[in-house]
Amino acid sequence: MIKIIFLFLIFAQIYYLSSSANLTEKEKLDKAQKIVDKANAKNKGKWIAKLHNRIAKLEKHSVMLGAKLKVPKKQVSTPEKTNLRRKRSIPASFDVRTGFASCAGIVGMIQDQSSCGDCWAVSTASALTDRYCISQVKKGNSAPLKTNPSVYFSALELMSCTPGMWGCDGGDPYYAWKYTQTSGLVTGTNYTWNSGCKPYPFPPHGSTEYTAPSCVSSCTSSAWNVAYTQDKKYTKTTGYIQSNVAAIQNEIMANGSVVAAFDVYDDFMYYSSGVYQANFG
């Protein structure tokens, strides 16, 4: 499970997806089933592909893929952090939910981005939520309750307010993290809970292609009783690690979830279980 806060990493994401535009529903399902069958034939049990009707029926799979990376080349990585993380020994496996068991309920919460290409914002807000919980425990405090809306950070604010990004049309987690440092981030739960200052605006499994709301400097929930400026929390620093698996693994063990972007191919859209490896695009 990979997501982050004070230090974060991303990989380049490019998508190689065929279009299903202008196909009937049956044609879309038939096309998807062929991808599933081909993937399972090539996988030989290493991972399992399965037909997901909602994904198969999408006009454009690319609507789910919103990473548009524009990190300055001079910031390829943060060397001092990378070297520090290399010094830890790496176990055969590590799960943030068991490694930081008191935060398992929060870490295990997965938010549906719906039909909006804001994975860059949703993943950053989710990682920040995880790492905030973990940081509290590391300080000797009790783990926040999973049901407490004040410990969930708003993907909506990142989606709408991060400068230079494109909302549901994509963005870069690097700048989402920078926003948490320079502007702070308010609370906001998922759509279903509908709590916090700025809860997520789009329902799970949405079939409509959504557009990000305009940025506003106020809470979108009238029921939230904390003022917008008082609701904000700030990260102390942000960083970037590239092409260093050991440093990434050690950062996860030290501080919890991190954000990563990766290449997406047709067969990934039908992943079900196992360790994914791309076979074709």
Beta strands, then each sheet from edge to edge (+ up, - down):
strand 1: 15-16
strand 2: 47-49
strand 3: 264-265
strand 4: 271-274
sheet 1: 1+ 3+
sheet 2: 2+ 4-
end
